């Protein structure tokens, strides 16, 4: 079906202070590299602010918009590459 996975790492309100989330993200990066999958490393590029999260993991509308503004340009680049191929 010519499916092209796009992996997006995750963040929490305190970045990657949670060791389990850090390890999950590292494993996702390994999988992406090993399988030549596209990956958006949100954990490396997102700078969240106070008020972006309701609790430790759920984003407010402001936080969701901030993440969308980070992810969207990268998705466009990936989609343009895949359309050319």
DOPASE-770970 format. One record per atom (N, C-alpha, C): x, z, y; atom name; residue number from 1. Coordinates in nm, 4 decimals. Example, Ala and Ser with C-alpha at 12.3 -4.5 7.8 and 13.67 -1.06 7.14 Angstrom:
BEGIN
{east: 1.3190 up: 0.7800 north: -0.5690 atom: N seq: 1} $
{east: 1.2300 up: 0.7800 north: -0.4500 atom: CA seq: 1} $
{east: 1.3200 up: 0.7800 north: -0.3300 atom: C seq: 1} $
{east: 1.2850 up: 0.7080 north: -0.2250 atom: N seq: 2} $
{east: 1.3670 up: 0.7140 north: -0.1060 atom: CA seq: 2} $
{east: 1.2900 up: 0.7870 north: 0.0030 atom: C seq: 2} $
! end
This chain:
BEGIN
{east: 0.0804 up: 0.0000 north: -0.1201 atom: N seq: 1} $
{east: 0.0000 up: 0.0000 north: 0.0000 atom: CA seq: 1} $
{east: 0.0850 up: 0.0000 north: 0.1270 atom: C seq: 1} $
{east: 0.2148 up: -0.0057 north: 0.1127 atom: N seq: 2} $
{east: 0.3067 up: -0.0092 north: 0.2265 atom: CA seq: 2} $
{east: 0.2867 up: 0.1088 north: 0.3214 atom: C seq: 2} $
{east: 0.2727 up: 0.2263 north: 0.2653 atom: N seq: 3} $
{east: 0.2571 up: 0.3480 north: 0.3445 atom: CA seq: 3} $
{east: 0.3942 up: 0.3918 north: 0.3945 atom: C seq: 3} $
{east: 0.4003 up: 0.4270 north: 0.5219 atom: N seq: 4} $
{east: 0.5252 up: 0.4723 north: 0.5820 atom: CA seq: 4} $
{east: 0.5062 up: 0.6161 north: 0.6285 atom: C seq: 4} $
{east: 0.5642 up: 0.7123 north: 0.5564 atom: N seq: 5} $
{east: 0.5498 up: 0.8523 north: 0.5972 atom: CA seq: 5} $
{east: 0.6220 up: 0.8805 north: 0.7290 atom: C seq: 5} $
{east: 0.5613 up: 0.9651 north: 0.8090 atom: N seq: 6} $
{east: 0.6243 up: 1.0161 north: 0.9305 atom: CA seq: 6} $
{east: 0.6156 up: 1.1681 north: 0.9215 atom: C seq: 6} $
{east: 0.7297 up: 1.2320 north: 0.9142 atom: N seq: 7} $
{east: 0.7355 up: 1.3776 north: 0.9024 atom: CA seq: 7} $
{east: 0.7515 up: 1.4373 north: 1.0416 atom: C seq: 7} $
{east: 0.6777 up: 1.5440 north: 1.0676 atom: N seq: 8} $
{east: 0.6899 up: 1.6160 north: 1.1939 atom: CA seq: 8} $
{east: 0.7166 up: 1.7620 north: 1.1609 atom: C seq: 8} $
{east: 0.8297 up: 1.8128 north: 1.2071 atom: N seq: 9} $
{east: 0.8597 up: 1.9538 north: 1.1827 atom: CA seq: 9} $
{east: 0.7681 up: 2.0401 north: 1.2693 atom: C seq: 9} $
{east: 0.7632 up: 2.1670 north: 1.2392 atom: N seq: 10} $
{east: 0.6684 up: 2.2581 north: 1.3038 atom: CA seq: 10} $
{east: 0.7403 up: 2.3654 north: 1.3859 atom: C seq: 10} $
{east: 0.6635 up: 2.4257 north: 1.4760 atom: N seq: 11} $
{east: 0.7144 up: 2.5365 north: 1.5561 atom: CA seq: 11} $
{east: 0.6096 up: 2.6463 north: 1.5620 atom: C seq: 11} $
{east: 0.6537 up: 2.7626 north: 1.6027 atom: N seq: 12} $
{east: 0.5636 up: 2.8747 north: 1.6280 atom: CA seq: 12} $
{east: 0.5857 up: 2.9220 north: 1.7706 atom: C seq: 12} $
{east: 0.5107 up: 3.0206 north: 1.8109 atom: N seq: 13} $
{east: 0.5173 up: 3.0716 north: 1.9474 atom: CA seq: 13} $
{east: 0.6574 up: 3.1182 north: 1.9873 atom: C seq: 13} $
{east: 0.7341 up: 3.1620 north: 1.8896 atom: N seq: 14} $
{east: 0.8690 up: 3.2134 north: 1.9181 atom: CA seq: 14} $
{east: 0.9768 up: 3.1170 north: 1.8679 atom: C seq: 14} $
{east: 0.9445 up: 2.9906 north: 1.8663 atom: N seq: 15} $
{east: 1.0409 up: 2.8908 north: 1.8202 atom: CA seq: 15} $
{east: 1.0574 up: 2.8959 north: 1.6701 atom: C seq: 15} $
{east: 1.1778 up: 2.9237 north: 1.6264 atom: N seq: 16} $
{east: 1.2063 up: 2.9282 north: 1.4830 atom: CA seq: 16} $
{east: 1.2554 up: 3.0651 north: 1.4403 atom: C seq: 16} $
{east: 1.2061 up: 3.1683 north: 1.5048 atom: N seq: 17} $
{east: 1.2485 up: 3.3037 north: 1.4684 atom: CA seq: 17} $
{east: 1.2070 up: 3.3392 north: 1.3259 atom: C seq: 17} $
{east: 1.1002 up: 3.2784 north: 1.2775 atom: N seq: 18} $
{east: 1.0530 up: 3.3017 north: 1.1404 atom: CA seq: 18} $
{east: 1.1433 up: 3.2233 north: 1.0454 atom: C seq: 18} $
{east: 1.2178 up: 3.2941 north: 0.9638 atom: N seq: 19} $
{east: 1.3159 up: 3.2296 north: 0.8759 atom: CA seq: 19} $
{east: 1.2511 up: 3.1314 north: 0.7779 atom: C seq: 19} $
{east: 1.1324 up: 3.1643 north: 0.7278 atom: N seq: 20} $
{east: 1.0659 up: 3.0739 north: 0.6330 atom: CA seq: 20} $
{east: 1.0351 up: 2.9393 north: 0.6971 atom: C seq: 20} $
{east: 0.9878 up: 2.9421 north: 0.8222 atom: N seq: 21} $
{east: 0.9585 up: 2.8165 north: 0.8908 atom: CA seq: 21} $
{east: 1.0864 up: 2.7373 north: 0.9140 atom: C seq: 21} $
{east: 1.1926 up: 2.8056 north: 0.9510 atom: N seq: 22} $
{east: 1.3216 up: 2.7390 north: 0.9679 atom: CA seq: 22} $
{east: 1.3625 up: 2.6684 north: 0.8390 atom: C seq: 22} $
{east: 1.3495 up: 2.7373 north: 0.7271 atom: N seq: 23} $
{east: 1.3884 up: 2.6792 north: 0.5978 atom: CA seq: 23} $
{east: 1.2988 up: 2.5616 north: 0.5596 atom: C seq: 23} $
{east: 1.1702 up: 2.5724 north: 0.5875 atom: N seq: 24} $
{east: 1.0776 up: 2.4610 north: 0.5595 atom: CA seq: 24} $
{east: 1.1190 up: 2.3387 north: 0.6417 atom: C seq: 24} $
{east: 1.1451 up: 2.3600 north: 0.7697 atom: N seq: 25} $
{east: 1.1854 up: 2.2482 north: 0.8546 atom: CA seq: 25} $
{east: 1.3157 up: 2.1863 north: 0.8078 atom: C seq: 25} $
{east: 1.4106 up: 2.2679 north: 0.7666 atom: N seq: 26} $
{east: 1.5374 up: 2.2147 north: 0.7166 atom: CA seq: 26} $
{east: 1.5155 up: 2.1315 north: 0.5901 atom: C seq: 26} $
{east: 1.4277 up: 2.1770 north: 0.5033 atom: N seq: 27} $
{east: 1.3974 up: 2.1014 north: 0.3806 atom: CA seq: 27} $
{east: 1.3294 up: 1.9690 north: 0.4155 atom: C seq: 27} $
{east: 1.2382 up: 1.9712 north: 0.5125 atom: N seq: 28} $
{east: 1.1732 up: 1.8472 north: 0.5562 atom: CA seq: 28} $
{east: 1.2755 up: 1.7476 north: 0.6095 atom: C seq: 28} $
{east: 1.3733 up: 1.7961 north: 0.6828 atom: N seq: 29} $
{east: 1.4780 up: 1.7088 north: 0.7352 atom: CA seq: 29} $
{east: 1.5601 up: 1.6481 north: 0.6225 atom: C seq: 29} $
{east: 1.5902 up: 1.7273 north: 0.5214 atom: N seq: 30} $
{east: 1.6632 up: 1.6762 north: 0.4049 atom: CA seq: 30} $
{east: 1.5833 up: 1.5679 north: 0.3341 atom: C seq: 30} $
{east: 1.4556 up: 1.5936 north: 0.3128 atom: N seq: 31} $
{east: 1.3688 up: 1.4967 north: 0.2448 atom: CA seq: 31} $
{east: 1.3622 up: 1.3665 north: 0.3239 atom: C seq: 31} $
{east: 1.3456 up: 1.3791 north: 0.4559 atom: N seq: 32} $
{east: 1.3383 up: 1.2595 north: 0.5401 atom: CA seq: 32} $
{east: 1.4672 up: 1.1785 north: 0.5314 atom: C seq: 32} $
{east: 1.5790 up: 1.2479 north: 0.5402 atom: N seq: 33} $
{east: 1.7080 up: 1.1783 north: 0.5347 atom: CA seq: 33} $
{east: 1.7295 up: 1.1119 north: 0.3990 atom: C seq: 33} $
{east: 1.7025 up: 1.1863 north: 0.2934 atom: N seq: 34} $
{east: 1.7235 up: 1.1354 north: 0.1575 atom: CA seq: 34} $
{east: 1.6373 up: 1.0130 north: 0.1284 atom: C seq: 34} $
{east: 1.5156 up: 1.0113 north: 0.1809 atom: N seq: 35} $
{east: 1.4210 up: 0.9042 north: 0.1506 atom: CA seq: 35} $
{east: 1.4062 up: 0.8013 north: 0.2623 atom: C seq: 35} $
{east: 1.4889 up: 0.8158 north: 0.3661 atom: N seq: 36} $
{east: 1.4839 up: 0.7244 north: 0.4801 atom: CA seq: 36} $
{east: 1.3445 up: 0.7208 north: 0.5446 atom: C seq: 36} $
{east: 1.2820 up: 0.8387 north: 0.5561 atom: N seq: 37} $
{east: 1.1528 up: 0.8513 north: 0.6221 atom: CA seq: 37} $
{east: 1.1752 up: 0.8742 north: 0.7709 atom: C seq: 37} $
{east: 1.0787 up: 0.8341 north: 0.8482 atom: N seq: 38} $
{east: 1.0812 up: 0.8681 north: 0.9903 atom: CA seq: 38} $
{east: 1.0531 up: 1.0173 north: 1.0048 atom: C seq: 38} $
{east: 1.1146 up: 1.0793 north: 1.1061 atom: N seq: 39} $
{east: 1.0919 up: 1.2205 north: 1.1303 atom: CA seq: 39} $
{east: 1.0940 up: 1.2477 north: 1.2802 atom: C seq: 39} $
{east: 1.0016 up: 1.3307 north: 1.3220 atom: N seq: 40} $
{east: 0.9994 up: 1.3793 north: 1.4591 atom: CA seq: 40} $
{east: 1.0340 up: 1.5277 north: 1.4498 atom: C seq: 40} $
{east: 1.1482 up: 1.5629 north: 1.5048 atom: N seq: 41} $
{east: 1.1989 up: 1.6993 north: 1.4919 atom: CA seq: 41} $
{east: 1.1462 up: 1.7858 north: 1.6070 atom: C seq: 41} $
{east: 1.0185 up: 1.8191 north: 1.5965 atom: N seq: 42} $
{east: 0.9534 up: 1.8980 north: 1.7000 atom: CA seq: 42} $
{east: 1.0257 up: 2.0297 north: 1.7233 atom: C seq: 42} $
{east: 1.0773 up: 2.0876 north: 1.6158 atom: N seq: 43} $
{east: 1.1471 up: 2.2160 north: 1.6277 atom: CA seq: 43} $
{east: 1.2747 up: 2.2062 north: 1.7116 atom: C seq: 43} $
{east: 1.3283 up: 2.0867 north: 1.7265 atom: N seq: 44} $
{east: 1.4513 up: 2.0688 north: 1.8033 atom: CA seq: 44} $
{east: 1.4256 up: 2.0239 north: 1.9467 atom: C seq: 44} $
{east: 1.3086 up: 1.9695 north: 1.9736 atom: N seq: 45} $
{east: 1.2873 up: 1.9101 north: 2.1058 atom: CA seq: 45} $
{east: 1.1773 up: 1.9772 north: 2.1883 atom: C seq: 45} $
{east: 1.0919 up: 2.0544 north: 2.1259 atom: N seq: 46} $
{east: 0.9808 up: 2.1160 north: 2.1990 atom: CA seq: 46} $
{east: 1.0279 up: 2.2389 north: 2.2767 atom: C seq: 46} $
{east: 0.9887 up: 2.2442 north: 2.4004 atom: N seq: 47} $
{east: 1.0113 up: 2.3636 north: 2.4823 atom: CA seq: 47} $
{east: 0.8730 up: 2.4132 north: 2.5223 atom: C seq: 47} $
{east: 0.8293 up: 2.5182 north: 2.4564 atom: N seq: 48} $
{east: 0.6960 up: 2.5715 north: 2.4796 atom: CA seq: 48} $
{east: 0.7025 up: 2.6805 north: 2.5859 atom: C seq: 48} $
{east: 0.5895 up: 2.7025 north: 2.6505 atom: N seq: 49} $
{east: 0.5827 up: 2.8003 north: 2.7577 atom: CA seq: 49} $
{east: 0.4786 up: 2.9067 north: 2.7265 atom: C seq: 49} $
{east: 0.4820 up: 3.0121 north: 2.8043 atom: N seq: 50} $
{east: 0.3823 up: 3.1182 north: 2.7896 atom: CA seq: 50} $
{east: 0.2438 up: 3.0575 north: 2.8095 atom: C seq: 50} $
{east: 0.1520 up: 3.0936 north: 2.7251 atom: N seq: 51} $
{east: 0.0169 up: 3.0389 north: 2.7325 atom: CA seq: 51} $
{east: -0.0053 up: 2.9173 north: 2.6448 atom: C seq: 51} $
{east: 0.0987 up: 2.8724 north: 2.5743 atom: N seq: 52} $
{east: 0.0852 up: 2.7557 north: 2.4855 atom: CA seq: 52} $
{east: 0.0281 up: 2.7920 north: 2.3486 atom: C seq: 52} $
{east: 0.0253 up: 2.9210 north: 2.3165 atom: N seq: 53} $
{east: -0.0244 up: 2.9650 north: 2.1861 atom: CA seq: 53} $
{east: -0.1279 up: 3.0760 north: 2.2034 atom: C seq: 53} $
{east: -0.2338 up: 3.0696 north: 2.1203 atom: N seq: 54} $
{east: -0.3317 up: 3.1786 north: 2.1142 atom: CA seq: 54} $
{east: -0.2731 up: 3.2980 north: 2.0405 atom: C seq: 54} $
{east: -0.2017 up: 3.2649 north: 1.9326 atom: N seq: 55} $
{east: -0.1399 up: 3.3663 north: 1.8473 atom: CA seq: 55} $
{east: -0.0069 up: 3.3099 north: 1.8005 atom: C seq: 55} $
{east: 0.0429 up: 3.3557 north: 1.6880 atom: N seq: 56} $
{east: 0.1765 up: 3.3117 north: 1.6453 atom: CA seq: 56} $
{east: 0.1842 up: 3.1643 north: 1.6063 atom: C seq: 56} $
{east: 0.0733 up: 3.1032 north: 1.5664 atom: N seq: 57} $
{east: 0.0806 up: 2.9646 north: 1.5183 atom: CA seq: 57} $
{east: -0.0204 up: 2.8688 north: 1.5805 atom: C seq: 57} $
{east: -0.1258 up: 2.9165 north: 1.6408 atom: N seq: 58} $
{east: -0.2314 up: 2.8288 north: 1.6913 atom: CA seq: 58} $
{east: -0.2128 up: 2.8004 north: 1.8397 atom: C seq: 58} $
{east: -0.2055 up: 2.6714 north: 1.8716 atom: N seq: 59} $
{east: -0.1826 up: 2.6334 north: 2.0099 atom: CA seq: 59} $
{east: -0.3117 up: 2.6339 north: 2.0911 atom: C seq: 59} $
{east: -0.2968 up: 2.6651 north: 2.2171 atom: N seq: 60} $
{east: -0.4059 up: 2.6535 north: 2.3131 atom: CA seq: 60} $
{east: -0.4202 up: 2.5053 north: 2.3487 atom: C seq: 60} $
{east: -0.5252 up: 2.4680 north: 2.4197 atom: N seq: 61} $
{east: -0.5334 up: 2.3286 north: 2.4649 atom: CA seq: 61} $
{east: -0.4082 up: 2.2861 north: 2.5427 atom: C seq: 61} $
{east: -0.3558 up: 2.3742 north: 2.6253 atom: N seq: 62} $
{east: -0.2326 up: 2.3471 north: 2.7004 atom: CA seq: 62} $
{east: -0.1156 up: 2.3212 north: 2.6053 atom: C seq: 62} $
{east: -0.1020 up: 2.4043 north: 2.5008 atom: N seq: 63} $
{east: 0.0062 up: 2.3870 north: 2.4046 atom: CA seq: 63} $
{east: -0.0102 up: 2.2604 north: 2.3223 atom: C seq: 63} $
{east: -0.1340 up: 2.2306 north: 2.2848 atom: N seq: 64} $
{east: -0.1601 up: 2.1076 north: 2.2086 atom: CA seq: 64} $
{east: -0.1261 up: 1.9846 north: 2.2909 atom: C seq: 64} $
{east: -0.1608 up: 1.9888 north: 2.4187 atom: N seq: 65} $
{east: -0.1290 up: 1.8761 north: 2.5060 atom: CA seq: 65} $
{east: 0.0224 up: 1.8618 north: 2.5227 atom: C seq: 65} $
{east: 0.0913 up: 1.9731 north: 2.5357 atom: N seq: 66} $
{east: 0.2375 up: 1.9687 north: 2.5493 atom: CA seq: 66} $
{east: 0.2993 up: 1.9050 north: 2.4242 atom: C seq: 66} $
{east: 0.2542 up: 1.9462 north: 2.3074 atom: N seq: 67} $
{east: 0.3066 up: 1.8894 north: 2.1823 atom: CA seq: 67} $
{east: 0.2718 up: 1.7408 north: 2.1720 atom: C seq: 67} $
{east: 0.1490 up: 1.7049 north: 2.2070 atom: N seq: 68} $
{east: 0.1088 up: 1.5641 north: 2.2027 atom: CA seq: 68} $
{east: 0.1962 up: 1.4791 north: 2.2943 atom: C seq: 68} $
{east: 0.2291 up: 1.5314 north: 2.4109 atom: N seq: 69} $
{east: 0.3138 up: 1.4581 north: 2.5049 atom: CA seq: 69} $
{east: 0.4564 up: 1.4419 north: 2.4534 atom: C seq: 69} $
{east: 0.4979 up: 1.5290 north: 2.3650 atom: N seq: 70} $
{east: 0.6300 up: 1.5174 north: 2.3021 atom: CA seq: 70} $
{east: 0.6252 up: 1.4168 north: 2.1871 atom: C seq: 70} $
{east: 0.5216 up: 1.4272 north: 2.1063 atom: N seq: 71} $
{east: 0.5112 up: 1.3447 north: 1.9857 atom: CA seq: 71} $
{east: 0.4745 up: 1.1995 north: 2.0167 atom: C seq: 71} $
{east: 0.3843 up: 1.1791 north: 2.1103 atom: N seq: 72} $
{east: 0.3303 up: 1.0449 north: 2.1360 atom: CA seq: 72} $
{east: 0.4373 up: 0.9386 north: 2.1621 atom: C seq: 72} $
{east: 0.5308 up: 0.9607 north: 2.2542 atom: N seq: 73} $
{east: 0.6315 up: 0.8563 north: 2.2789 atom: CA seq: 73} $
{east: 0.7151 up: 0.8242 north: 2.1546 atom: C seq: 73} $
{east: 0.7412 up: 0.9247 north: 2.0751 atom: N seq: 74} $
{east: 0.8195 up: 0.9013 north: 1.9536 atom: CA seq: 74} $
{east: 0.7388 up: 0.8223 north: 1.8508 atom: C seq: 74} $
{east: 0.6087 up: 0.8529 north: 1.8414 atom: N seq: 75} $
{east: 0.5231 up: 0.7760 north: 1.7505 atom: CA seq: 75} $
{east: 0.5163 up: 0.6298 north: 1.7922 atom: C seq: 75} $
{east: 0.5066 up: 0.6058 north: 1.9205 atom: N seq: 76} $
{east: 0.5033 up: 0.4676 north: 1.9710 atom: CA seq: 76} $
{east: 0.6291 up: 0.3926 north: 1.9286 atom: C seq: 76} $
{east: 0.7458 up: 0.4553 north: 1.9443 atom: N seq: 77} $
{east: 0.8719 up: 0.3912 north: 1.9032 atom: CA seq: 77} $
{east: 0.8708 up: 0.3584 north: 1.7544 atom: C seq: 77} $
{east: 0.8257 up: 0.4549 north: 1.6740 atom: N seq: 78} $
{east: 0.8225 up: 0.4338 north: 1.5289 atom: CA seq: 78} $
{east: 0.7258 up: 0.3207 north: 1.4944 atom: C seq: 78} $
{east: 0.6088 up: 0.3217 north: 1.5536 atom: N seq: 79} $
{east: 0.5099 up: 0.2188 north: 1.5238 atom: CA seq: 79} $
{east: 0.5570 up: 0.0802 north: 1.5665 atom: C seq: 79} $
{east: 0.6259 up: 0.0715 north: 1.6785 atom: N seq: 80} $
{east: 0.6796 up: -0.0580 north: 1.7223 atom: CA seq: 80} $
{east: 0.7818 up: -0.1090 north: 1.6223 atom: C seq: 80} $
{east: 0.8656 up: -0.0198 north: 1.5691 atom: N seq: 81} $
{east: 0.9638 up: -0.0604 north: 1.4688 atom: CA seq: 81} $
{east: 0.8948 up: -0.1112 north: 1.3423 atom: C seq: 81} $
{east: 0.7899 up: -0.0417 north: 1.2989 atom: N seq: 82} $
{east: 0.7238 up: -0.0792 north: 1.1744 atom: CA seq: 82} $
{east: 0.6455 up: -0.2090 north: 1.1887 atom: C seq: 82} $
{east: 0.5927 up: -0.2360 north: 1.3072 atom: N seq: 83} $
{east: 0.5184 up: -0.3599 north: 1.3292 atom: CA seq: 83} $
{east: 0.6116 up: -0.4802 north: 1.3244 atom: C seq: 83} $
{east: 0.7360 up: -0.4647 north: 1.3760 atom: N seq: 84} $
{east: 0.8334 up: -0.5734 north: 1.3731 atom: CA seq: 84} $
{east: 0.8724 up: -0.6093 north: 1.2309 atom: C seq: 84} $
{east: 0.8710 up: -0.5087 north: 1.1426 atom: N seq: 85} $
{east: 0.9106 up: -0.5329 north: 1.0031 atom: CA seq: 85} $
{east: 0.7910 up: -0.5801 north: 0.9291 atom: C seq: 85} $
! end
